[in-house]
Amino acid sequence: MAARRSSAMKEVGLVEVALRTAAKVAAVGGVLAVVIWLSWVMLDVEHMNGGFTLP
C-alpha cells in the first residue's frame, strides 16, 4: 500500500514550488492592492463631490 501511494505522488521540483509560491504572493498582493485602492477612493472625503477619480 505504501509503495502504491508513493508512486502515485508526483515529484515537484524546487523551481515549480518557487513559481507557485511567487504566484500566490502576487495574487494576494494584487487583491490587497485593489482593496486598498478602493478604500482610498471610497474614503476620499476631500474630493467626494468631484465624482469617481483615480488617485
C-alpha positions in Angstrom: 0.0 0.0 0.0 2.8 2.4 0.9 4.6 1.7 -2.4 1.4 2.4 -4.3 0.9 5.7 -2.6 4.5 6.9 -3.1 4.4 6.0 -6.8 1.1 8.0 -7.2 2.7 11.1 -5.8 4.2 13.5 -8.3 7.7 14.8 -7.8 7.6 18.6 -7.5 10.8 20.4 -8.5 12.2 23.3 -6.5 11.6 25.7 -9.4 7.9 24.7 -9.6 7.5 25.3 -5.8 9.2 28.7 -6.1 7.0 29.7 -9.0 3.8 28.6 -7.3 4.8 30.5 -4.2 5.6 33.6 -6.2 2.2 33.3 -8.0 0.4 33.1 -4.7 2.3 36.1 -3.3 1.5 38.1 -6.4 -2.2 37.1 -6.3 -2.5 38.1 -2.6 -0.6 41.3 -3.3 -2.9 42.2 -6.2 -6.0 41.6 -4.1 -4.7 43.7 -1.3 -3.7 46.5 -3.7 -7.3 46.5 -5.1 -8.8 46.6 -1.6 -6.5 49.4 -0.5 -7.1 51.4 -3.7 -10.9 51.0 -3.4 -10.9 52.0 0.2 -8.7 55.0 -0.7 -11.2 56.1 -3.4 -14.3 55.5 -1.2 -12.8 57.3 1.8 -11.6 60.3 -0.2 -13.9 62.7 1.6 -12.0 65.8 0.5 -12.8 65.2 -3.2 -16.1 63.4 -2.8 -18.0 66.0 -4.8 -15.8 65.5 -7.8 -17.1 62.1 -8.6 -15.1 58.9 -9.3 -11.4 59.8 -9.8 -8.2 57.9 -10.0 -5.8 58.7 -7.2 
